[in-house]
Amino acid sequence: MAQFLSTYFLVLISAQLVKSSGVFELKVHSFTTTNSSVCKQSRECKGFFRVCLNYTKDVFSYRLGCSDGTGLTETFSTDQNSISTSAPITVPFNFMWLGTVSVIIEAWNTDSSNDHSKENLNSMISYFATQRNLTIGEKWSQDVHLGEQSKLRFSYRVVCNEFFYGDDCSDICLPRDDPFGHFNCDAAGNRICLPEWKGKYCAEPICSSGCGGTHGICVAPGQCHCFSGWLGPRCDECKPDPGCMHGTCTYPRQCRCDLGWHGTLCDKGQNV
């Protein structure tokens, strides 16, 4: 049963999550180039950056395409001395972050301000390829790359999305309060049970001490369901025989007569 709940729990989370497990982010702080072919055939002089991620030892794998994710900026004017991006380029990933990755940053010239498809590209202004071992964290790493005709200053980081945790963004913790769990998540993705709940998935209710399987079972916080023959908040009070008139019990269906009474049902006085 526990294995079934565990499997169902993970399947349910996967169905509810629509976000990726994490995202690679890169900010272009400045880009300068002396490439004379820039804007040679483009009146509007527009360009954009593209970032590729590839899990390969070959930093020149960009020639094979972006196998593990790509991100683009909006178009910008390329007739400036220095170009920067206001928002980071984001590359989401839906798998366990593997750490070492080839990062390819490309600057493209285009004759369209709205279309980034390859068919509309006039020329690549410049590209930078590097391999990094990137750990998960909020802190931005700074870097500078020099090309033959260009210089790029940028920063980057890898962060887990909401509900994903761990060194590789593979741990999942989705707060819930339903029949399959009652918990919140701490900053490390550990389940923190809501009050009156316990267990691995916080699906076990907590009742008063004494309601633990001997004479009853806890069915909801503070609600002890008594087995046949027992009653009380802790299911520690026995039910005497239904016909017991003047007596008590120490176990169900017993009838121990009070002082002054006798008989099977304690219904006869001493003078009878």
C-alpha positions in Angstrom: 0.0 0.0 0.0 2.8 2.4 0.9 4.5 1.7 -2.4 1.3 2.3 -4.3 0.8 5.6 -2.5 4.4 6.6 -3.3 3.9 5.8 -7.0 0.5 7.5 -7.2 1.9 10.6 -5.4 4.7 11.0 -7.9 2.4 10.5 -10.9 0.0 13.0 -9.5 2.7 15.6 -9.1 4.0 15.0 -12.6 0.5 15.6 -14.0 0.0 18.8 -12.1 3.4 20.4 -12.8 3.5 22.3 -16.0 6.8 24.1 -15.5 10.3 22.7 -16.4 12.5 21.4 -13.6 14.9 24.3 -14.0 16.3 27.0 -16.2 19.7 28.2 -17.4 19.9 32.0 -17.5 22.4 34.2 -19.3 22.7 38.0 -19.3 24.6 39.9 -22.0 26.1 42.9 -20.3 28.1 44.2 -23.3 28.9 43.1 -26.8 31.1 45.0 -29.2 32.3 44.0 -32.6 34.4 45.3 -35.5 32.8 42.9 -38.0 32.4 45.0 -41.1 29.8 42.6 -42.6 27.3 43.6 -39.9 24.2 45.2 -41.4 25.8 45.0 -44.9 22.6 43.8 -46.4 20.1 44.9 -43.8 18.6 48.4 -43.8 17.0 48.1 -40.4 20.3 46.8 -38.9 18.7 44.3 -36.5 20.2 41.5 -34.6 19.6 39.0 -31.8 21.5 36.6 -29.5 20.9 32.9 -29.3 22.1 30.6 -26.6 22.6 26.8 -27.1 23.2 24.2 -24.5 24.7 20.8 -25.4 25.7 18.0 -23.0 28.9 17.1 -25.0 32.6 17.5 -24.6 32.8 19.1 -28.0 32.3 22.9 -27.5 31.9 23.2 -31.3 28.8 21.0 -31.2 26.8 24.1 -32.2 27.3 23.0 -35.8 25.0 20.0 -35.0 22.3 22.2 -33.6 21.1 22.8 -30.0 20.4 19.3 -28.8 19.6 20.2 -25.2 17.9 23.5 -25.3 18.0 27.0 -26.9 17.0 30.5 -26.0 16.6 33.8 -27.9 16.5 37.5 -27.2 14.2 40.0 -28.8 15.8 41.8 -31.8 17.9 44.9 -31.1 19.6 47.6 -33.2 23.1 46.5 -34.2 24.3 50.0 -35.1 25.3 50.7 -31.5 28.9 50.8 -30.1 28.0 48.4 -27.3 24.9 46.1 -27.1 23.4 44.6 -23.9 20.2 42.8 -23.0 17.8 44.0 -20.3 16.3 40.6 -19.6 18.2 37.3 -19.3 18.1 34.7 -22.0 16.4 31.7 -20.5 16.9 28.0 -21.5 14.5 25.7 -19.6 15.3 22.1 -19.1 13.0 19.2 -18.2 15.5 16.7 -16.9 18.1 16.2 -14.2 20.8 18.9 -14.4 24.0 17.1 -15.3 26.4 19.8 -14.4 29.0 20.0 -17.2 27.5 21.6 -20.3 28.8 23.3 -23.5 27.4 26.8 -23.8 27.3 28.4 -27.2 26.4 32.1 -27.5 25.7 33.4 -31.0 25.1 37.0 -32.2 23.0 37.1 -35.4 22.1 39.7 -37.9 18.6 39.5 -39.4 16.4 41.5 -41.8 13.3 40.8 -39.8 12.4 42.3 -36.4 9.9 39.5 -35.6 11.2 36.3 -37.2 14.2 34.4 -35.7 13.9 31.4 -37.9 16.9 30.1 -39.7 15.5 30.8 -43.2 15.5 34.6 -42.4 19.1 34.8 -41.2 21.5 36.9 -43.2 24.6 36.3 -41.3 26.2 35.3 -38.0 27.9 38.2 -36.5 29.9 36.2 -34.0 29.8 33.2 -31.7 31.5 32.1 -28.5 31.7 28.5 -27.3 32.8 27.3 -23.9 32.4 24.4 -21.6 31.4 24.9 -17.9 30.6 22.8 -14.8 27.6 24.7 -13.6 26.2 24.1 -10.1 22.7 25.0 -9.1 22.4 28.4 -7.3 21.0 31.9 -7.2 24.4 33.6 -7.6 25.4 34.9 -11.0 28.9 33.9 -12.4 30.7 36.5 -14.5 32.6 35.8 -17.7 34.3 37.6 -20.6 35.0 36.1 -24.0 37.2 37.6 -26.7 36.8 36.8 -30.4 38.8 37.8 -33.4 36.5 40.8 -34.0 34.3 40.9 -31.0 34.2 41.0 -27.2 31.4 39.7 -25.0 30.9 40.3 -21.3 28.1 38.2 -19.7 26.9 36.4 -16.6 25.0 33.2 -16.1 23.5 30.8 -13.5 21.3 27.7 -13.2 18.3 27.7 -10.9 15.6 25.2 -10.1 12.0 26.2 -10.8 9.3 26.2 -8.1 8.6 22.8 -6.6 12.0 21.4 -7.7 15.0 21.1 -5.4 18.4 19.5 -5.0 21.8 19.8 -6.7 20.3 18.6 -10.0 16.7 19.9 -9.6 15.4 16.3 -9.5 13.8 16.4 -6.1 10.1 17.4 -6.1 8.1 18.8 -3.3 4.6 20.2 -4.0 2.7 21.5 -1.0 -0.7 19.9 -0.6 -3.5 19.4 1.8 -5.7 16.5 0.5 -6.2 12.8 1.2 -2.7 12.0 -0.2 -0.7 14.4 2.0 -0.9 17.4 4.3 2.4 19.3 4.2 4.4 22.4 3.1 8.0 22.4 1.8 11.0 24.0 3.3 13.8 25.8 1.4 15.6 22.5 0.8 12.4 20.7 -0.5 11.8 18.7 2.6 8.2 18.0 3.5 7.0 19.8 6.7 3.8 18.2 8.0 0.9 20.4 8.8 -0.3 20.3 12.5 -1.9 17.0 13.5 -0.4 15.0 10.7 2.7 12.7 10.5 4.4 10.1 8.4 6.6 10.2 5.3 3.9 11.9 3.2 2.2 13.5 6.2 -0.9 11.3 5.5 -1.2 9.8 8.9 -3.4 11.7 11.3 -2.4 12.3 14.9 -4.9 11.5 17.7 -4.7 11.5 21.5 -2.2 9.1 23.0 -4.0 5.8 23.6 -5.6 5.6 20.2 -3.0 3.5 18.5 -4.5 0.2 17.3 -5.2 -1.7 20.6 -8.8 -0.7 20.9 -9.2 1.8 18.1 -7.7 3.5 15.1 -7.0 7.2 14.3 -9.1 8.1 11.2 -8.6 11.9 11.3 -6.8 14.4 13.6 -8.4 14.0 17.0 -10.9 11.4 15.8 -10.4 7.9 17.2 -12.6 5.2 15.7 -13.2 2.6 18.4 -13.3 -1.1 17.7 -16.4 -3.1 18.7 -16.9 -3.1 22.5 -14.9 0.0 23.2 -15.7 3.7 23.5 -14.4 7.1 24.7 -12.0 9.7 23.2 -9.1 7.2 23.5 -11.2 4.0 23.0 -10.0 2.9 26.4 -13.5 2.5 28.0 -15.1 -0.9 27.6 -18.8 -1.3 26.9 -20.5 -3.6 29.5 -23.1 -6.2 28.5 -26.1 -4.3 27.0 -28.3 -5.6 29.8 -26.0 -4.8 32.6 -28.1 -2.7 35.1 -25.8 -1.9 38.0 -22.3 -2.9 37.1 -19.1 -2.0 35.2 -16.6 -3.8 33.0 -12.9 -4.2 32.4 -13.4 -5.7 29.0 -16.3 -5.7 26.5 -19.6 -7.4 27.4 -18.5 -7.9 31.0 -20.8 -7.0 33.9 -19.1 -6.5 37.3 -21.7 -5.7 39.8 -21.6 -2.6 41.9 -21.8 -2.9 45.7 -25.2 -4.2 46.8 -26.1 -5.8 43.5 -25.6 -9.3 42.0 -26.8 -11.6 39.2 -25.6 -12.1 35.7 -26.8 -8.6 34.7 -26.4 -7.0 38.2 -30.1 -6.5 38.3 -30.8 -8.1 41.7 -30.3 -6.4 45.0 -28.8 -8.1 48.0 -32.3 -8.7 49.6 -33.7 -10.4 46.4 
